[in-house]
């Protein structure tokens, strides 16, 4: 437990650049890879009885929020998107993987409603932060409005992030929830609004949803897919 807390606490000390084969490179991608792996590890780490629910997950997310990322970086929001599948996995009655002789939160809480409520609140907070970032990207403060190139880059970033969040909601969210279903549709439309989504990926995604909608307990996706349209760049 002390090692995990230490790993979180020293993340702000990661240098902004590192030497790779004699050349200085940004450390941001390496840090993102580490955080994603760390999130996967946290699924099997039980909460400490004296520190409250999800204290390590919250500690990591607080560090990510306070960290000084590169200018015009989406790294913080990408971590938030990556944290959502972890939180969804923590809601399951049986976790995807475990460590022999280690009791994870599935054993400690056993699907306790208060535990699930805390996870849902954290998910809502993260999704809110992500949506706020998506809005800022195409406001005047999100780019240099005197530069068409800057606007184009900002729109591309918005499209990629919106599609990433859509994929997470599709894979891990309960789209029988009308609010969540509408959010997923809005994200799809936003990601395709300016034609920056890769057509092949979009088509394959639609084919996957159609296949899923044929399953007995997934009929609700039939309505969703009818509202997902492909938009080409004009």
HELIX and SHEET records of a PDB file:
HELIX    1   1 UNK A    2  UNK A    9  1                                   8    
HELIX    2   2 UNK A   11  UNK A   13  5                                   3    
HELIX    3   3 UNK A   28  UNK A   42  1                                  15    
HELIX    4   4 UNK A   55  UNK A   66  1                                  12    
HELIX    5   5 UNK A   75  UNK A   90  1                                  16    
HELIX    6   6 UNK A  105  UNK A  109  1                                   5    
HELIX    7   7 UNK A  113  UNK A  137  1                                  25    
HELIX    8   8 UNK A  140  UNK A  142  5                                   3    
HELIX    9   9 UNK A  148  UNK A  172  1                                  25    
HELIX   10  10 UNK A  178  UNK A  192  1                                  15    
HELIX   11  11 UNK A  199  UNK A  213  1                                  15    
HELIX   12  12 UNK A  221  UNK A  226  1                                   6    
SHEET    1   A 2 UNK A  17  UNK A  20  0                                        
SHEET    2   A 2 UNK A  23  UNK A  26 -1                                        
END                                                                             
